[in-house]
């Protein structure tokens, strides 16, 4: 299975998931806004505290895994695992809302 990663920056934060069929060609602003709200709520309510810290620091704050690991006092592979599990959980939650 081909995986594309989520890289959120100021220029592309409107694209919450990969382009590989996620939106099914939709450019509907309402659909995007609804998905942003769903994923924002999922980040707040469905992820563990460590997953939330790791994914927000990595994708929204642009920190490297090693930098996050140093701040948390854990190994960088642990940070990588938290990011991967959080991304998988968010993708799973989002799949319920895609046609």
N, C-alpha and C positions, 0 to 999 in steps of 0.2 A: 504494500500500500504506500503510495507516494504521499509524503507529508510536507506541508508548507507551514512555516512557522509564523507566528504573529509577531510583528515588529511594529510597535506603535510609536510614532513620532508626531510632532506637530503637523507635519505635512500629510500624514496618512492615518490619523487617528479615527477618521470616519470609516475606515476599513477594519472592522473588528476581527474578521476571520479571513482566511485565504480566499483567493479568487477562484479556486478550483471547484466551481459549482456551488459554492456556499449560498450565494444569492440567486442562483439560477438566472443570471442575467438581469436581475432586478436593479433598477436605479431609483426605486421608489423611496423618497426621503422619509416617509412615515414608517416604512418597514425598517429602515436603518435606525431611525430614532427609537423604535420599539425594541429592536435587538440591543441597542446600546443600554437602554434602561434595564432590560432583562439581565444582561451580562454584568452590569454595575451592581445590581442587587445580588446576583450570584457571587460576585467577588466578596461582597460584604457579609453575606449570610451562609454561603455554602463551603467556602474554603476555610482551612485551618488558619490560625493566626500566622504561622510560619509560611504557609503557602501564600497568603495574602501579602505579607511583607516582601517575600521574594519576587512575586510576580509584579507587584507595583514598582518596587525598586528597579527591577530589570527592564520592564517594558515602558513604564511611564517616566521614571527618573533617569533612565539610561545608564544605570550602574552595571559594572561587570560582575560576573559571578564571584570572582575572587574578592572583590571589594565588599560585596554583600556578606560573603562568608566571614571575612575578617570582622565586620561589624557585629555579626551574630555569634561569633566565636565557634563556628563549625567549619567543616571541610567544604571545599568548593563543590565536591561531588554531591554533598547533601543538598546544597542550594540548587544544583542542577536537577536533582530528583524532585525537590519541592516544586520547581518551575514546571517540570514535565507533568507531574501529577495534577497540578492546578490547571494547566492548559488542557489536559485530557478531560478533567471534570467540567471545565467551562465548555469545551466542545460537545461533550455529552449533553449538558443542559441545553445548549443552543440547538442541538439536533431535534429537540422536542418542538421547537417553534418554527422550523423550516418545513416548507411544504413537501 
